[in-house]
């Protein structure tokens, strides 16, 4: 599943599905791997969508956990790193499709892109 709920740095709170489930997960153990757990809206939506397909179990693994922004309580089974409530880019994370290819993760400062 490929989904998003952000426009630049703002959560739209509306999840857009770009690519849906392609495998039959009925009766299977599913490991949902996500780059970042932020508000929890997108992650919860995807989890509920998978649960509706009747798997045996669903576990969630996130690379980064930003727990200070959680709006929806989502059970996280495996967490790589806890991070502060800051917008981060790099290593696959982007701002408006920019900075995704940085070989590190950095806190994003909008003033840098606006020349201030």
C-alpha positions, 0 to 999 in steps of 0.5 A, a space after each residue: 500500500 502506498 498512501 499519504 496525508 500531507 501537503 508540504 508540511 501540513 497534515 490534510 487529515 485525509 488519506 490518499 491511497 496511491 497503490 492499494 493491497 496487491 496480495 491476498 493477506 487473508 490468514 497471513 501474518 502481516 508486518 507493516 513497515 512505515 518510515 515515520 509515525 507522526 499523527 497516526 492518521 495514515 498509519 491507522 488508516 492503512 492498518 484498518 484497511 489491512 485488518 479488513 482483509 482478514 489477516 492472522 495478525 498485523 504488526 507495525 514497524 516504524 523507522 522514526 516515531 514522533 510521538 508528540 504529534 499523535 492524534 490517533 493511537 496506533 500500536 507500534 510493535 517495533 520502533 527504530 528511533 524516537 524523534 522530537 516534534 519537528 518536520 524531518 527530511 532526508 533518507 526517503 523523507 521529503 518536503 514537497 518532493 524535495 530533499 528525499 535523496 539526502 543521505 542523512 535525516 535532518 530537521 527541516 527549516 522552511 526559512 531555508 527554502 524561502 531564503 530567509 
